[in-house]
């Protein structure tokens, strides 16, 4: 399955063979992630130009009044559920992905890393305060990109909570518009979501450990891998800054 190449990104000593790059491209096409960088900038600009309702009598549910005034209420994570990207969790699907990830951790002599369930719980806990759902593929992709940005910049995204929400809204909007991810069956959405979560946390954990061990060469290898994953999506995460408007070119 193409989605399983995500874990090999995090665990393989040879992260970027020609074969792996081909798998990544196929995976991105199947999910509709290719070239997401340009769309992300456009969608975040749209969100920035969406006005807050002022003294127009518009209420959160005031669709007719909003049409007459030409002003739309500003989107927020609380209102943008992006239900087409959500999925129902199946414990059997989790068991399949858990067994795969744990076997890869063992093969890579990485059994000292947190367990699969801890990794997923850690990911969900990171983003719960910002309105992210643990059962939404778009939320997971957005969270993965934010973790990747944090690792590359050695930064704390929680200092920019509005930016986190803006990235989430923009990524989910893109995936819903493109349609491929939204039309995946629940089991596929869940597999991809859990893989993204585990890989994001594995890469973050490995980078932290290498930094603490004062091993800049190993840390740089991880950073290069994260950067390459972003570039496959059309995102140069090294050049991006996280602001209240979401990701912007630095």
Secondary structure as GFF3:
##gff-version 3
##sequence-region A 1 250
A	DSSP	three_ten_helix	2	4	.	.	.	ID=ss1
A	DSSP	alpha_helix	5	11	.	.	.	ID=ss2
A	DSSP	alpha_helix	18	31	.	.	.	ID=ss3
A	DSSP	alpha_helix	36	48	.	.	.	ID=ss4
A	DSSP	alpha_helix	63	69	.	.	.	ID=ss5
A	DSSP	three_ten_helix	83	85	.	.	.	ID=ss6
A	DSSP	alpha_helix	91	107	.	.	.	ID=ss7
A	DSSP	alpha_helix	116	127	.	.	.	ID=ss8
A	DSSP	three_ten_helix	128	130	.	.	.	ID=ss9
A	DSSP	alpha_helix	137	153	.	.	.	ID=ss10
A	DSSP	three_ten_helix	157	160	.	.	.	ID=ss11
A	DSSP	alpha_helix	161	178	.	.	.	ID=ss12
A	DSSP	alpha_helix	186	212	.	.	.	ID=ss13
A	DSSP	alpha_helix	216	232	.	.	.	ID=ss14
A	DSSP	beta_strand	240	243	.	.	.	ID=ss15
A	DSSP	beta_strand	246	249	.	.	.	ID=ss16
###
